[in-house]
Amino acid sequence: MPAETNITTFERFINTIDYLSLEGRIHVPFISIEGIDGSGKTEQVRLLVERLRNAGQTVLQTKEPDGGRLGMEVRAILVAPDRQLTPAEQLLLVSAARFDHVRSVIRPALANGKWVISDRFIDSTYAFQVAVSDVDLHQLFRSTCEIVVGATLPDLTIILDLPLEVALGRRGLRRDGVLDPAEATRDFAAIRHGLLVMAREAPERCHVVDANQTVDAVACDIWRIVENLL
């Protein structure tokens, strides 16, 4: 097939992605919650979903990387103790899972008028893969986001921030132990910095919340931000 035809087909494909991301959507909020391991992110997702449902909203709770059909398989690869993946390899795997997650889970829920609350989304990819890489992955990150996410960005992102030593202490107290072997070697200082960089780059979307508080206090701070979307 001639090169020009390939380019035209690819451009048409990208335009179709953007069209499908917006077509028929009843505008209801899509919220992501981010934070380093030990920030209390998963508990805050649960509490927010519960509070929204008590307020009469229909809510889909999801997570990454294992929120779609491909996600569990990708997660199994990422956490396998016998694999040493580069940040670029991780980024591409997570993006493959997200491509499916956005199309099979997030967009259908939004189109049906459901709030979507996701435990992690694109900001985690920047923090966990781009920010820690010795190779510059910024262009790869931008390019994959354009294709994988399109116009389906969160309306609001909550970034739970706390000192590294506090997060480390919390991880040590978890009853379920460390489920992800990669936690032992992660550069949490770089990951935390990456999340705060994303917050500075997208101040209208991202809100940083002090996670070095009680669970209830953090939940109240989050609710004060989210209730503006009701």
C-alpha positions as CSV (number, residue, x, y, z in Angstrom):
1,M,0.0,0.0,0.0
2,P,1.4,3.5,-0.9
3,A,2.8,5.6,2.0
4,E,0.3,8.4,1.4
5,T,-2.6,6.0,1.8
6,N,-1.1,4.7,5.1
7,I,-0.9,8.3,6.4
8,T,-4.4,9.1,5.4
9,T,-5.8,6.0,7.0
10,F,-3.9,6.7,10.2
11,E,-5.1,10.3,10.4
12,R,-8.7,9.1,9.8
13,F,-8.3,6.6,12.6
14,I,-7.1,9.3,15.0
15,N,-10.0,11.6,14.1
16,T,-12.4,8.7,14.7
17,I,-10.9,8.2,18.2
18,D,-11.5,11.9,19.0
19,Y,-15.0,11.7,17.6
20,L,-16.0,8.6,19.5
21,S,-14.6,10.0,22.7
22,L,-17.1,12.9,22.6
23,E,-20.1,11.4,20.6
24,G,-23.2,11.0,22.7
25,R,-21.5,11.8,26.0
26,I,-23.8,13.2,28.7
27,H,-21.3,15.4,30.6
28,V,-20.8,13.8,34.0
29,P,-17.5,14.0,35.8
30,F,-14.5,11.7,35.3
31,I,-12.2,11.9,38.4
32,S,-8.8,10.3,38.9
33,I,-7.1,10.0,42.3
34,E,-3.3,9.8,42.4
35,G,-0.6,9.4,45.0
36,I,2.6,7.4,45.8
37,D,2.2,4.0,47.5
38,G,1.2,4.6,51.1
39,S,-0.7,7.8,50.4
40,G,-4.1,6.2,51.3
41,K,-5.3,6.6,47.7
42,T,-7.3,3.4,47.4
43,E,-9.2,4.1,50.7
44,Q,-10.0,7.6,49.5
45,V,-11.3,6.3,46.2
46,R,-13.6,4.0,48.2
47,L,-14.8,6.8,50.5
48,L,-15.5,9.2,47.6
49,V,-17.5,6.6,45.7
50,E,-19.5,5.8,48.8
51,R,-20.2,9.5,49.4
52,L,-21.2,10.2,45.8
53,R,-23.6,7.2,45.8
54,N,-25.1,8.4,49.1
55,A,-25.7,11.7,47.4
56,G,-27.7,9.9,44.7
57,Q,-25.1,9.7,42.0
58,T,-24.5,6.6,39.8
59,V,-20.8,5.9,40.0
60,L,-18.4,3.5,38.3
61,Q,-15.3,2.7,40.4
62,T,-12.3,1.5,38.4
63,K,-8.5,1.4,38.6
64,E,-5.4,1.1,36.6
65,P,-3.6,-0.7,35.2
66,D,-6.1,-3.6,35.7
67,G,-9.4,-1.8,35.1
68,G,-10.1,-3.2,31.6
69,R,-10.1,-6.5,29.9
70,L,-6.3,-6.4,29.2
71,G,-5.4,-4.8,32.5
72,M,-5.1,-8.0,34.6
73,E,-2.7,-9.5,32.1
74,V,-0.6,-6.4,31.8
75,R,-0.5,-6.1,35.6
76,A,0.7,-9.7,35.9
77,I,3.6,-8.9,33.5
78,L,4.5,-5.7,35.4
79,V,4.7,-7.3,38.8
80,A,6.3,-10.6,37.8
81,P,9.4,-10.9,40.0
82,D,11.5,-12.5,37.3
83,R,11.1,-9.6,34.9
84,Q,13.2,-6.4,34.8
85,L,11.3,-4.0,32.5
86,T,12.6,-0.6,31.5
87,P,10.4,2.4,32.1
88,A,9.7,2.6,28.3
89,E,8.5,-1.0,28.3
90,Q,6.3,-0.3,31.3
91,L,4.9,2.8,29.7
92,L,3.9,0.9,26.5
93,L,2.4,-1.9,28.4
94,V,0.4,0.4,30.7
95,S,-0.7,2.4,27.6
96,A,-2.0,-0.8,25.9
97,A,-4.1,-1.6,29.0
98,R,-5.3,2.0,29.1
99,F,-6.3,2.0,25.5
100,D,-8.7,-0.9,26.3
101,H,-9.7,0.6,29.6
102,V,-10.8,3.9,28.1
103,R,-12.8,2.3,25.3
104,S,-14.4,-0.7,27.1
105,V,-15.0,0.8,30.5
106,I,-14.6,4.6,30.9
107,R,-16.2,6.0,27.8
108,P,-19.3,3.6,27.9
109,A,-19.9,4.6,31.6
110,L,-19.6,8.3,30.8
111,A,-21.9,7.9,27.8
112,N,-24.5,6.3,30.1
113,G,-24.4,9.2,32.6
114,K,-22.3,7.6,35.2
115,W,-19.6,9.3,37.2
116,V,-16.2,7.6,36.8
117,I,-13.7,7.5,39.7
118,S,-10.4,5.9,38.7
119,D,-7.7,4.8,41.1
120,R,-4.7,6.1,38.9
121,F,-4.7,7.3,35.3
122,I,-2.3,9.2,33.1
123,D,-0.5,11.1,35.9
124,S,0.7,7.8,37.4
125,T,2.3,6.9,34.0
126,Y,4.2,10.1,34.0
127,A,5.3,9.7,37.6
128,F,6.1,6.0,37.6
129,Q,7.7,5.7,34.2
130,V,8.6,9.1,32.7
131,A,9.9,10.8,35.8
132,V,12.1,7.9,36.9
133,S,13.6,7.1,33.5
134,D,17.2,7.8,32.5
135,V,16.0,8.1,28.9
136,D,13.8,11.1,27.9
137,L,10.3,9.6,27.5
138,H,8.4,12.9,27.3
139,Q,7.7,12.6,23.6
140,L,6.6,9.0,23.9
141,F,4.3,9.9,26.8
142,R,2.7,12.7,24.9
143,S,2.3,10.7,21.7
144,T,0.7,7.7,23.4
145,C,-1.6,9.9,25.5
146,E,-2.9,11.5,22.3
147,I,-3.7,8.1,20.8
148,V,-4.7,6.2,23.9
149,V,-6.7,8.9,25.8
150,G,-7.8,11.4,23.1
151,A,-10.3,13.8,24.6
152,T,-11.1,11.5,27.5
153,L,-9.1,13.3,30.2
154,P,-10.3,13.5,33.8
155,D,-12.3,16.6,34.6
156,L,-10.6,16.5,38.0
157,T,-7.5,14.8,39.4
158,I,-6.8,14.6,43.1
159,I,-3.1,14.2,43.9
160,L,-2.5,12.9,47.5
161,D,0.8,14.2,48.7
162,L,2.7,13.4,51.8
163,P,6.3,13.1,53.0
164,L,8.2,10.0,51.8
165,E,9.0,8.8,55.4
166,V,5.3,8.9,56.3
167,A,4.4,6.9,53.2
168,L,7.1,4.4,54.0
169,G,5.9,3.9,57.5
170,R,2.3,3.4,56.3
171,R,3.5,0.8,53.7
172,G,5.2,-1.1,56.5
173,L,2.0,-1.3,58.5
174,R,-0.2,-2.6,55.7
175,R,-1.9,-5.8,56.7
176,D,-1.9,-7.2,53.2
177,G,1.9,-7.0,52.8
178,V,3.6,-5.8,49.6
179,L,1.6,-7.1,46.7
180,D,3.8,-5.4,44.1
181,P,7.5,-6.6,44.3
182,A,8.5,-3.4,42.4
183,E,7.7,-1.3,45.5
184,A,11.0,-2.4,47.0
185,T,13.1,-0.7,44.3
186,R,10.9,2.3,43.3
187,D,12.4,5.8,43.5
188,F,9.5,7.3,45.5
189,A,11.2,10.7,45.6
190,A,11.2,10.9,41.8
191,I,7.7,9.5,41.6
192,R,6.4,12.1,44.1
193,H,8.2,14.9,42.2
194,G,6.6,13.6,39.0
195,L,3.1,13.9,40.4
196,L,3.8,17.4,41.6
197,V,5.1,18.3,38.2
198,M,1.9,17.1,36.6
199,A,-0.1,19.2,39.2
200,R,1.9,22.3,38.2
201,E,1.5,21.6,34.5
202,A,-2.3,21.2,34.7
203,P,-3.5,23.4,37.6
204,E,-7.1,23.6,36.4
205,R,-7.4,19.8,36.4
206,C,-5.1,18.8,39.3
207,H,-5.6,19.6,42.9
208,V,-3.0,18.6,45.5
209,V,-4.4,17.4,48.8
210,D,-2.3,17.0,52.0
211,A,-2.5,13.3,52.7
212,N,-0.5,13.6,56.0
213,Q,-3.8,13.8,57.9
214,T,-6.3,11.5,59.3
215,V,-8.4,9.5,56.8
216,D,-11.5,11.5,57.6
217,A,-9.7,14.9,57.2
218,V,-8.3,13.9,53.8
219,A,-11.8,12.7,52.7
220,C,-13.3,16.1,53.8
221,D,-10.7,18.0,51.8
222,I,-11.4,15.9,48.7
223,W,-15.1,16.3,49.1
224,R,-14.8,20.1,49.3
225,I,-13.2,20.0,45.9
226,V,-15.5,17.4,44.3
227,E,-18.8,18.8,45.5
228,N,-18.3,21.8,43.2
229,L,-19.0,19.3,40.3
230,L,-22.4,18.3,41.7
